[in-house]
Amino acid sequence: MQERLVNLQDKLVDNQIGISDYNAIKQRYDTEMKDLQQKRGNMVQLTRDIYDQLLYSFSFLKDLPSK
C-alpha cells in the first residue's frame, strides 16, 4: 500500500494526474489503510486472547490431581 502511495505521488509530481484525481485516489488508499490497520489490531488482540486462554488452560491442567 505504501508503494502505491509513493507511485501516486510520483504521478502527481510528473503531471500524469491532476490534484483532484490525486486527492480522490489518496482518500481511497487512506481508507483501505485504516481498514487494514484495524483488522491487524483485531488480529493482534485475538492472538493475545488465545495466548491468555492457553496459559490459563495449561495452568489449570497442570494443577489437576494425577491418578
N, CA, C and O atoms as a GROMACS GRO file, in nm:
protein
  268
    1MET      N    1   0.083  -0.118   0.000
    1MET     CA    2   0.000   0.000   0.000
    1MET      C    3   0.088   0.125   0.000
    1MET      O    4   0.059   0.222  -0.070
    2GLN      N    5   0.195   0.122   0.079
    2GLN     CA    6   0.286   0.237   0.083
    2GLN      C    7   0.346   0.263  -0.055
    2GLN      O    8   0.362   0.378  -0.097
    3GLU      N    9   0.377   0.155  -0.125
    3GLU     CA   10   0.434   0.169  -0.259
    3GLU      C   11   0.334   0.235  -0.353
    3GLU      O   12   0.372   0.316  -0.438
    4ARG      N   13   0.208   0.201  -0.339
    4ARG     CA   14   0.105   0.264  -0.421
    4ARG      C   15   0.098   0.414  -0.395
    4ARG      O   16   0.085   0.493  -0.489
    5LEU      N   17   0.107   0.452  -0.269
    5LEU     CA   18   0.102   0.594  -0.236
    5LEU      C   19   0.222   0.669  -0.294
    5LEU      O   20   0.208   0.780  -0.344
    6VAL      N   21   0.338   0.608  -0.289
    6VAL     CA   22   0.458   0.670  -0.347
    6VAL      C   23   0.441   0.684  -0.498
    6VAL      O   24   0.473   0.789  -0.555
    7ASN      N   25   0.391   0.580  -0.564
    7ASN     CA   26   0.367   0.587  -0.708
    7ASN      C   27   0.266   0.695  -0.742
    7ASN      O   28   0.281   0.766  -0.841
    8LEU      N   29   0.164   0.707  -0.660
    8LEU     CA   30   0.062   0.810  -0.680
    8LEU      C   31   0.124   0.949  -0.668
    8LEU      O   32   0.095   1.037  -0.750
    9GLN      N   33   0.208   0.969  -0.569
    9GLN     CA   34   0.275   1.098  -0.552
    9GLN      C   35   0.367   1.127  -0.670
    9GLN      O   36   0.375   1.241  -0.717
   10ASP      N   37   0.436   1.025  -0.718
   10ASP     CA   38   0.524   1.043  -0.835
   10ASP      C   39   0.444   1.087  -0.957
   10ASP      O   40   0.487   1.174  -1.032
   11LYS      N   41   0.328   1.026  -0.976
   11LYS     CA   42   0.244   1.064  -1.090
   11LYS      C   43   0.197   1.208  -1.079
   11LYS      O   44   0.188   1.279  -1.179
   12LEU      N   45   0.166   1.251  -0.958
   12LEU     CA   46   0.125   1.389  -0.938
   12LEU      C   47   0.240   1.484  -0.971
   12LEU      O   48   0.221   1.584  -1.040
   13VAL      N   49   0.358   1.452  -0.921
   13VAL     CA   50   0.476   1.536  -0.945
   13VAL      C   51   0.509   1.542  -1.094
   13VAL      O   52   0.550   1.646  -1.145
   14ASP      N   53   0.491   1.430  -1.163
   14ASP     CA   54   0.521   1.423  -1.307
   14ASP      C   55   0.406   1.475  -1.393
   14ASP      O   56   0.411   1.464  -1.516
   15ASN      N   57   0.304   1.530  -1.331
   15ASN     CA   58   0.186   1.584  -1.401
   15ASN      C   59   0.114   1.479  -1.485
   15ASN      O   60   0.055   1.511  -1.588
   16GLN      N   61   0.119   1.353  -1.441
   16GLN     CA   62   0.044   1.248  -1.510
   16GLN      C   63  -0.100   1.242  -1.461
   16GLN      O   64  -0.187   1.190  -1.531
   17ILE      N   65  -0.125   1.295  -1.342
   17ILE     CA   66  -0.261   1.305  -1.289
   17ILE      C   67  -0.277   1.443  -1.227
   17ILE      O   68  -0.180   1.508  -1.190
   18GLY      N   69  -0.402   1.486  -1.218
   18GLY     CA   70  -0.431   1.616  -1.157
   18GLY      C   71  -0.450   1.604  -1.007
   18GLY      O   72  -0.458   1.494  -0.952
   19ILE      N   73  -0.458   1.719  -0.943
   19ILE     CA   74  -0.470   1.721  -0.796
   19ILE      C   75  -0.603   1.661  -0.750
   19ILE      O   76  -0.608   1.597  -0.646
   20SER      N   77  -0.710   1.681  -0.826
   20SER     CA   78  -0.839   1.625  -0.785
   20SER      C   79  -0.837   1.472  -0.792
   20SER      O   80  -0.890   1.404  -0.704
   21ASP      N   81  -0.775   1.419  -0.898
   21ASP     CA   82  -0.761   1.273  -0.908
   21ASP      C   83  -0.673   1.220  -0.796
   21ASP      O   84  -0.702   1.117  -0.735
   22TYR      N   85  -0.564   1.291  -0.770
   22TYR     CA   86  -0.473   1.251  -0.662
   22TYR      C   87  -0.547   1.244  -0.529
   22TYR      O   88  -0.536   1.146  -0.456
   23ASN      N   89  -0.623   1.349  -0.499
   23ASN     CA   90  -0.695   1.353  -0.371
   23ASN      C   91  -0.798   1.241  -0.360
   23ASN      O   92  -0.812   1.181  -0.254
   24ALA      N   93  -0.868   1.213  -0.469
   24ALA     CA   94  -0.970   1.107  -0.467
   24ALA      C   95  -0.905   0.970  -0.446
   24ALA      O   96  -0.952   0.890  -0.365
   25ILE      N   97  -0.798   0.945  -0.518
   25ILE     CA   98  -0.730   0.815  -0.506
   25ILE      C   99  -0.664   0.802  -0.369
   25ILE      O  100  -0.670   0.696  -0.307
   26LYS      N  101  -0.601   0.910  -0.323
   26LYS     CA  102  -0.535   0.907  -0.192
   26LYS      C  103  -0.637   0.882  -0.081
   26LYS      O  104  -0.609   0.808   0.013
   27GLN      N  105  -0.753   0.943  -0.092
   27GLN     CA  106  -0.857   0.922   0.009
   27GLN      C  107  -0.898   0.774   0.011
   27GLN      O  108  -0.919   0.716   0.118
   28ARG      N  109  -0.911   0.715  -0.106
   28ARG     CA  110  -0.947   0.573  -0.114
   28ARG      C  111  -0.837   0.486  -0.052
   28ARG      O  112  -0.867   0.394   0.024
   29TYR      N  113  -0.712   0.516  -0.083
   29TYR     CA  114  -0.600   0.441  -0.025
   29TYR      C  115  -0.593   0.459   0.126
   29TYR      O  116  -0.566   0.364   0.200
   30ASP      N  117  -0.618   0.582   0.173
   30ASP     CA  118  -0.616   0.607   0.317
   30ASP      C  119  -0.724   0.525   0.388
   30ASP      O  120  -0.700   0.473   0.497
   31THR      N  121  -0.841   0.516   0.327
   31THR     CA  122  -0.949   0.436   0.384
   31THR      C  123  -0.910   0.288   0.389
   31THR      O  124  -0.932   0.221   0.489
   32GLU      N  125  -0.850   0.239   0.281
   32GLU     CA  126  -0.805   0.099   0.279
   32GLU      C  127  -0.698   0.075   0.385
   32GLU      O  128  -0.698  -0.028   0.451
   33MET      N  129  -0.607   0.172   0.402
   33MET     CA  130  -0.501   0.160   0.503
   33MET      C  131  -0.561   0.152   0.643
   33MET      O  132  -0.520   0.069   0.724
   34LYS      N  133  -0.657   0.238   0.671
   34LYS     CA  134  -0.720   0.237   0.803
   34LYS      C  135  -0.791   0.104   0.828
   34LYS      O  136  -0.784   0.050   0.939
   35ASP      N  137  -0.858   0.051   0.726
   35ASP     CA  138  -0.926  -0.078   0.739
   35ASP      C  139  -0.825  -0.190   0.768
   35ASP      O  140  -0.848  -0.274   0.855
   36LEU      N  141  -0.714  -0.189   0.696
   36LEU     CA  142  -0.611  -0.291   0.717
   36LEU      C  143  -0.549  -0.280   0.856
   36LEU      O  144  -0.524  -0.381   0.922
   37GLN      N  145  -0.526  -0.157   0.901
   37GLN     CA  146  -0.469  -0.137   1.034
   37GLN      C  147  -0.566  -0.183   1.142
   37GLN      O  148  -0.525  -0.240   1.243
   38GLN      N  149  -0.695  -0.158   1.121
   38GLN     CA  150  -0.795  -0.202   1.218
   38GLN      C  151  -0.801  -0.355   1.222
   38GLN      O  152  -0.808  -0.414   1.330
   39LYS      N  153  -0.799  -0.419   1.106
   39LYS     CA  154  -0.800  -0.565   1.101
   39LYS      C  155  -0.677  -0.622   1.169
   39LYS      O  156  -0.684  -0.722   1.240
   40ARG      N  157  -0.563  -0.558   1.147
   40ARG     CA  158  -0.439  -0.604   1.210
   40ARG      C  159  -0.450  -0.591   1.362
   40ARG      O  160  -0.409  -0.681   1.435
   41GLY      N  161  -0.504  -0.481   1.408
   41GLY     CA  162  -0.523  -0.461   1.551
   41GLY      C  163  -0.615  -0.566   1.611
   41GLY      O  164  -0.591  -0.617   1.720
   42ASN      N  165  -0.722  -0.598   1.539
   42ASN     CA  166  -0.814  -0.701   1.585
   42ASN      C  167  -0.746  -0.837   1.592
   42ASN      O  168  -0.770  -0.914   1.684
   43MET      N  169  -0.661  -0.866   1.494
   43MET     CA  170  -0.590  -0.995   1.493
   43MET      C  171  -0.492  -1.003   1.609
   43MET      O  172  -0.477  -1.108   1.671
   44VAL      N  173  -0.425  -0.893   1.638
   44VAL     CA  174  -0.331  -0.891   1.749
   44VAL      C  175  -0.405  -0.917   1.880
   44VAL      O  176  -0.357  -0.992   1.964
   45GLN      N  177  -0.521  -0.854   1.896
   45GLN     CA  178  -0.599  -0.874   2.018
   45GLN      C  179  -0.647  -1.018   2.026
   45GLN      O  180  -0.643  -1.079   2.133
   46LEU      N  181  -0.693  -1.075   1.915
   46LEU     CA  182  -0.738  -1.214   1.913
   46LEU      C  183  -0.623  -1.307   1.949
   46LEU      O  184  -0.641  -1.401   2.026
   47THR      N  185  -0.507  -1.281   1.892
   47THR     CA  186  -0.390  -1.363   1.923
   47THR      C  187  -0.357  -1.354   2.072
   47THR      O  188  -0.325  -1.455   2.134
   48ARG      N  189  -0.364  -1.235   2.127
   48ARG     CA  190  -0.336  -1.216   2.270
   48ARG      C  191  -0.440  -1.290   2.354
   48ARG      O  192  -0.405  -1.354   2.453
   49ASP      N  193  -0.567  -1.283   2.316
   49ASP     CA  194  -0.673  -1.353   2.390
   49ASP      C  195  -0.650  -1.504   2.387
   49ASP      O  196  -0.665  -1.571   2.489
   50ILE      N  197  -0.616  -1.557   2.271
   50ILE     CA  198  -0.590  -1.701   2.259
   50ILE      C  199  -0.471  -1.740   2.345
   50ILE      O  200  -0.474  -1.843   2.412
   51TYR      N  201  -0.366  -1.660   2.342
   51TYR     CA  202  -0.248  -1.686   2.424
   51TYR      C  203  -0.285  -1.689   2.572
   51TYR      O  204  -0.242  -1.779   2.645
   52ASP      N  205  -0.363  -1.592   2.616
   52ASP     CA  206  -0.404  -1.588   2.757
   52ASP      C  207  -0.487  -1.711   2.794
   52ASP      O  208  -0.470  -1.767   2.902
   53GLN      N  209  -0.576  -1.753   2.704
   53GLN     CA  210  -0.657  -1.871   2.730
   53GLN      C  211  -0.571  -1.997   2.737
   53GLN      O  212  -0.596  -2.084   2.820
   54LEU      N  213  -0.473  -2.006   2.652
   54LEU     CA  214  -0.383  -2.122   2.655
   54LEU      C  215  -0.304  -2.126   2.786
   54LEU      O  216  -0.288  -2.233   2.845
   55LEU      N  217  -0.255  -2.013   2.830
   55LEU     CA  218  -0.182  -2.009   2.956
   55LEU      C  219  -0.271  -2.054   3.072
   55LEU      O  220  -0.229  -2.132   3.157
   56TYR      N  221  -0.393  -2.004   3.073
   56TYR     CA  222  -0.488  -2.042   3.178
   56TYR      C  223  -0.516  -2.192   3.171
   56TYR      O  224  -0.517  -2.260   3.274
   57SER      N  225  -0.538  -2.243   3.050
   57SER     CA  226  -0.568  -2.386   3.034
   57SER      C  227  -0.452  -2.474   3.079
   57SER      O  228  -0.473  -2.573   3.148
   58PHE      N  229  -0.331  -2.437   3.040
   58PHE     CA  230  -0.214  -2.516   3.081
   58PHE      C  231  -0.197  -2.513   3.233
   58PHE      O  232  -0.164  -2.614   3.295
   59SER      N  233  -0.218  -2.397   3.291
   59SER     CA  234  -0.207  -2.385   3.436
   59SER      C  235  -0.312  -2.472   3.504
   59SER      O  236  -0.283  -2.540   3.603
   60PHE      N  237  -0.433  -2.468   3.452
   60PHE     CA  238  -0.542  -2.548   3.508
   60PHE      C  239  -0.511  -2.697   3.498
   60PHE      O  240  -0.526  -2.771   3.594
   61LEU      N  241  -0.467  -2.740   3.379
   61LEU     CA  242  -0.436  -2.882   3.359
   61LEU      C  243  -0.319  -2.927   3.445
   61LEU      O  244  -0.318  -3.039   3.496
   62LYS      N  245  -0.223  -2.842   3.462
   62LYS     CA  246  -0.106  -2.875   3.543
   62LYS      C  247  -0.146  -2.899   3.689
   62LYS      O  248  -0.087  -2.983   3.757
   63ASP      N  249  -0.245  -2.824   3.736
   63ASP     CA  250  -0.287  -2.833   3.876
   63ASP      C  251  -0.387  -2.945   3.903
   63ASP      O  252  -0.425  -2.966   4.018
   64LEU      N  253  -0.432  -3.016   3.799
   64LEU     CA  254  -0.524  -3.127   3.821
   64LEU      C  255  -0.449  -3.240   3.892
   64LEU      O  256  -0.333  -3.267   3.863
   65PRO      N  257  -0.518  -3.305   3.984
   65PRO     CA  258  -0.451  -3.417   4.052
   65PRO      C  259  -0.429  -3.533   3.954
   65PRO      O  260  -0.512  -3.558   3.867
   66SER      N  261  -0.320  -3.601   3.970
   66SER     CA  262  -0.292  -3.716   3.884
   66SER      C  263  -0.348  -3.841   3.951
   66SER      O  264  -0.376  -3.840   4.071
   67LYS      N  265  -0.362  -3.947   3.876
   67LYS     CA  266  -0.418  -4.072   3.930
   67LYS      C  267  -0.326  -4.136   4.026
   67LYS      O  268  -0.356  -4.242   4.081
   0.00000   0.00000   0.00000
